[in-house]
C-alpha cells in the first residue's frame, strides 16, 4: 500500500509483542520510500532507521545509533515512549491518522512484551531480566556497544568513544567485584606499612629540644593506618552498594518499565554532566594535595634539613639520619603522597556520585510523584530512605577520616609521648586541670585545612540529600537522629586541640557514629514494623 510516496503496512493487530512486530516491520521496510521501479527500497537497517528518525523535523535530539541497534537484537530492552512516537511517524508514513493507529499498536505491543516477561519471571524462567543481575547487565552493555554483526562500514560510522574521566570514575565504583576498590586501598596502605617497617620508621621516636621523646612512627599515625585501612575501604564499600542499588534497582522502581533503556542513557548523561567537576577535583588532588604539598611539606624540608613543620615520619631523617637517609625518605614520602592523592581523588569522586544519585532521585521524584498512586509513593519513600541511609554512612566515614587527619596533626604539636597518651591526658585534664601535655608548639599545620575540606564536603552531600529527599517525608525521626550524629561528630572534630577535654565529646560521638554505621535508621524500621503489627 502506498501512502505519501512510502510503503505503508497497516497495523496487523494480531497480538504480537513489540519484538516480533518490530522484526516484521523492519524486514518489510515499512515506511521506506518506494524505489524508482515502484517497489519497496528494501528492509530497514539500524543506520537507515536511525537516520530517518533523526530527520523528523520535530525531533530535535535525534536518536543514538546504538539505541536503534538494540531494537534489532534479541535482548530484554524495550523501546521508550518517546521513541515509539517517532517509530509511529515512520511506520505511519507521516500520515496523522496512520501515525495515531501505529502509536496505539506499538504501545499495545510494548505492554504485551512487558506482560510476557513478567509472566516468565513468575514462572521461574531460566532467562531472568538483565536488570536483576547488575554484573550481567554490565557485561551486556559493554558487549553491545559495538555489535559483532556490523560490517566494517557500519563500524566506521559508529561514534568515536573519547576518554571520559567521569565515566571511568563511575565505572570503578559500579563495575567489577565489590572488593576491587576497598581491597586496593587496603593493599596500598598495607604495602606502605611493610615499606616503613623495612626502612625502620614504623615505630620511631626522636627527642625534642625540650627533652621530650616523641613517637612519630608511621604505624602510630591514624591518618595513615586507620584512615586507609579501615575508614576509606568502608567508604568505598558503602558508595558502591548505594550506586549499584540505584542504577539497577532503585531507579527502575520509579521509572516506567518501557523507559528502562532510556534510564541507562539518562544516568550516563547525569554522570557525564559532572565531567568538569571530576577533572577539577582530579587536578586539585593530584597537583595540589599531592605534588605541591609533597614538595612543600616533605621535599624542601628534607633538602634544607629543617622547616616550620612538626617532625613526623616523613621528616625523621632531619633529626635522626642514622635511622633513614634523606633520599630514602624522599622516595618513601613520594610513593606515600602519590597513593594518598589518588585515594583522595576516589574519595571525592565517591562524594560526587552520591550527590548525583541524590540529585537524580530528587528530579525523578519531583516530576513523577504527582502522577503516582499511594503504593508507588510508598516505594519512592523507601528508595529515598535507602539513599539517605547510604549517604549518612558515607558522611560519617568522611568526618571520621577528617578526625584522623586533624588528630594526628594536633598530636604532633602537643607535649605528649604518643597519641594515646595525648588523648588520655586530655581526658584527665577535665578532672585534674590543664597539664603540660595539652600545650602545643606553634608549627604550621596544613593538614588542618585539608581535613576541613573533607569534613565540609562530606557534610554538604548529606545536607543536600536530607533537604532534597527528606523534606515532607514520613521518616523525619531517623533523619533527625542521623543529623544529630553528624552534628556531634563535626563538633568533636572542630574541638580537637582547641578545648581541654575534647576527647570525651569525641569519644561519645565516635560511639554513636559506629552504631549509626551498623544501623543508620537507629531502630526506626523495627519500631515501624512493631507499630504496624500492633495496629493490625
ABEGO torsion letter per residue (X at the ends): XBBGGBBBBBBAGAGBBAAAAAAAAAAAGBGBBBBAAGBBAEBBBAAAAAAAAAABAABAAEBBAAAAAAAABBBABBBBAAAAAAAAAAAAGGBAAAAAAAAAAAAAAAAAAAAAAAAAAAAGBABBBAAABAAAAAAAAAAAABBAABBAAAAAABBBBBBBAAAAAAAAAABEBAAAAAAAAAAAAAAAAAAAAAAGAABBBBBBAAGBBBBABAAABAAAAAAAAAAAAAAAAAAAAAAAAAAAAAAAAABBAAAAAAAAAAAAAAAAAAAAAAAAAAAAAAAAAAAAAAAAAAAAAAAAGEBABBBBAAAAAAABAAABBAAAAAAAAAAAAAAAAAAAAAAAAAAAAAAAAAAAAAAAAAAAAAABBAAAAAAAAAAAAAAAAAAAAAAAAAAAAAAAAAAAAAAAABABABAAAAAAAAAAAAAAEBBAAABBBBBBBAAAAAAAAAAAAAAAAAAAAAAAAABGBAAAAAAAAAAAAAAAAAAAAAABGABBGAAAAAAAAAAAAAAAAABAAGGAAAAAAAAAAAAX
